């Protein structure tokens, strides 16, 4: 709120300052207030059309709202203005990945990796891209790199566990899910996948215990309740 008030004061005193509108748009985007974010970011670009960060943020918003073609265009515009913009390359690669345009995704993500090889999010995205193409060894390597760079990365820990389950390395999978719970107790997917692993291995009591722990933290978690009902209905 203090930041927003400060930027509004700048806009009031300097109505043609694109940076103030950009910062207001970014704050609105973080609040998922897409209407306000679009208003401010479009005003930013009216004042300074060659603003790569604003184009990138418009792309992020379009992606979150389920408009991939618009998101791709915005990220590409950002990269026309700054070809070495790793964040826009990462975002573009992820859109292509979700759209299953794997060759384009790999091109964008590897370009981003060449610019920032120690970025955990870029390594994570490449890991997920490899997993989508059943390249399990490469996927594991990228996820391990992401975790080495950011040990408290729950999505990477969880998805590495999923890869280990697919490879029938159940002890390693259990270790990853437990690590995810330890570093991010609010991240529900690690609990649910650990419970599924226990249930799959006929450890029903352990599965129930994990789900009950999650429901103590998030009593209304629908996925946990469904998993609990499934366990109770299993002989």
Residue, then its C-alpha position, 0 to 999 in steps of 0.5 A: x500500500x505504501x508503494x502504491x501511494x508513493x507511485x500515485x503521488x508521482x503520477x499526480x505530480x508527473x502525469x507523463x512519467x511511464x515508470x510510475x504507471x509501470x510500477x502501479x501496473x506491476x503492483x496491480x498484477x501481483x494482486x491479480x487485479x487484471x483490469x487495473x494492471x492492464x489500464x496502467x500498463x497500457x498507459x505506460x506504453x502510450x508514454x513509452x512504447x519501447x518498454x520491454x518490461x511493460x510488454x513482458x508484464x502484459x504477456x504475463x497477464x494474458x497468459x494468466x487469463x488464458x490468452x496464449x496467442x496474445x501472451x506470445x505476441x507480447x513476449x515477442x515484442x518485449x524481446x524485439x526491444x531487448x533480445x537478451x531479456x531472460x525473463x521474457x525468454x523464460x515466459x515465452x518458453x513456458x507459454x510454448x511449453x504449455x501449448x506443447x510447441x516443444x521445439x519453440x519452447x526449447x529454443x526460448x528456454x535454452x537461450x534463457x539458460x545461456x544468459x542465466x545458467x544459474x537461474x533455478x526457474x529456467x532450469x525447472x522449466x527445462x526439466x518440466x519440458x523434458x518430462x513432457x517429452x518423456x526425457x526422464x534423465x534430462x528432466x531429473x538433471x535439470x530439476x536437481x540443478x534447480x533444487x541445488x540453486x534453490x533448496x526450498x523450491x517445493x514445485x521442483x522437489x515435488x515434480x522430481x518426486x513424481x519423476x522418481x515414482x514414474x521410474x519406480x524409485x519409490x524411496x527417492x520419491x518419498x524423500x523428495x515429497x517429504x523434503x517439499x513438505x518440510x521446506x513449504x508446509x503450505x504447499x499441498x501437492x507434496x502431501x497429496x503425492x506422498x499420500x498417493x505413494x503410500x496408498x500405491x504401496x499399500x501403506x494406507x495408515x501412513x497415507x491417512x496420516x499425511x492427508x490428515x496433517x494437510x487438512x489440519x493446515x488447510x481444512x477446506x482443501x478439496x483435493x485432500x478431501x477427495x483423496x481421503x474419501x478415496x482411501x476410506x472407500x478402498x478395501 
